[in-house]
Amino acid sequence: MEGKVVVFVVVLLAIVGLIYGVYYTTDIDEATKELALASQQVGVLEQHIRSQAGYLELRKEVAAQLTAAGIMNQEKEALTTEIKKLSSREEEIQKNFTDAVMKARQDAAGLVFPEVMLTNGTLLRNAKIQRVEGDVTTMLHSEGVSKIQPDLLPAELQDRFRFGVNTSSPAPLVSGMATASGNPESAPEGGTPAEKEHQKKLAEAKLAKERLQKELPYLTDQLNKTKTESSAESSPSRRFYAKNRQDAIEQQITALKRRIDAADLEVQRLEALQP
C-alpha cells in the first residue's frame, strides 16, 4: 500500500512538473514575442528620432541660410546706396573738371608768347591767343591769324587745354613759357640737323618724365584718402570695397613709378649721347 502511495506521489509530481514546464515554456515564448515586438518598436522609434533630428538640422540650416540671405540683402542695399553716392560724386567731379577746363580755355584769351613752335614745324612769332572754342585755338601772330587744331599745338598748350596729349608724339616747346618746375624752356639752339633732332628728343623725354611725375602726388593723395576711409568703415562689405580700391590704386602707383624710372633712364641715355 505504501508503495502505491509513493508511486502516486511521484506520478503526481511528474504531472505537476510537466504542467509547470509547459506553462514556463509558454510564458518564455510570450516574453520572447513581447521582447521582439518591443525591440521592433524601439527600432521604429529610433528611426523616427533620427528622421526628426535630421529634420531639425535641416531647419537649422535653412534658418541659417535665411539669416545669411537677409544679411547679404542688407549688404547689397548698402552697396547699392554707396554706388549711387559714388556715381553722384563722379558726376559732380566730372562736372567740376569740365568747368575747370572750360574756364582755363576762357582765361587763355590774351596770353602772349614770343614764339610758338607748332608740331608741323611752323614757327609763330609774337603769338597771342585770341580764343579757344571747342578743339580749335585761334591765334594772332606776326603773319596774321591762324586757327590751330589740337594736334598742332605744343605739348604744354595741349596739356593746359586738356586736348588729350599723346606722349609718344612730338612735343615742341613754347619759347618763353614757364614749365612745371618754373624754369622757362627754350627751343633747341642752332646746330646740325642731327644735333637738333637729338635736342628735340631729349626735350620730349624730359617733358614726358615731368608729366608722369605730376600724376604721382594725385595717386598718392587718393591712396591716403582710401586708407582713411577703409579704417573708418564699420561695414565688412564697405571695408572689402575700400580694400579692393586701395589695392588698385597701389598697383597704379607701382606701375606709374616704373614708367617714371623708365622715363628717367631714357633721359639719362639721351643726355649721355648728347653731342
Steps between C-alpha positions, in 0.01 A plus 500: 500500500778734588666424166187607312494825691859568416436426131192723506697782656780464243251495212323802644827685535591410142165625373536823700856544369385438146218752533735757655757437226238548230375818670855629548590427139184674381574797723855523360366488144256781578776701664723440198224616265440808715873569506523469121198730460651750746832489313320563174316795653824633642659474152207688350530766769875533445445539126231761566732683741778499241267635233378770739860589587583525128193715449606728786850529355349583162282765660803645678694507172209665319466754781873574480478542122201731536691705755805513272275597209352781709846626591612477137189690393577774753860513376373517143274792586791674675725441198229625264468818707878539503518451123233766450698739722820426311323545166365833619848604617648387169250711307576796726876455456458463124293819490757688710777372275312607188432843651867538592608408146253744348616775737865431417418530130308822555776648717755414231372784283763773497802283582804618307805293400812627327506185288281193460641200313225282353548127460510534120808724528322833453632777725254768609665821625339745742211257543194595699211269579178662385260228612462125551171360370447127514819343366602801292748758631502834320834687516606843384865519392736706288385320184128542563233279664509120520247246619701212642385142560599331830755264344696800362529678836811463718470240774472762776193656343345164423543406864374835623185481289458123562500405134616145578873520449667194351842472671641296212441780250741792451465769765675821394541762769347843538781756518487723806228293674570369851497125554367314804832554676480874440795519261437628146562253221664609181492349155804300392787726414671500163717216385503213259172324417612199705570722803167674465320166477685375807413815698139459395488140618666595830247777560213262424641239740533757781147623440361147506681436830358821651147402401534162665641659814198733515265199521679343799389751772137470387501117525682515833236738635223269376670203668522682835131597478404141422700369798329752728155406370579127536605535865186703577255256339301269729329293232698193385381542142606865489838414650535231232413753227742757646775235523453406133512867403814546710668202331409638156648842579816339642538304175457823301765671714740208452445505122540879493829483691629246250406733216673789677813289545491402134454866396789600725723235345404625154594858599833381639566299183431798274710729720788253478470497119480876477758631250 
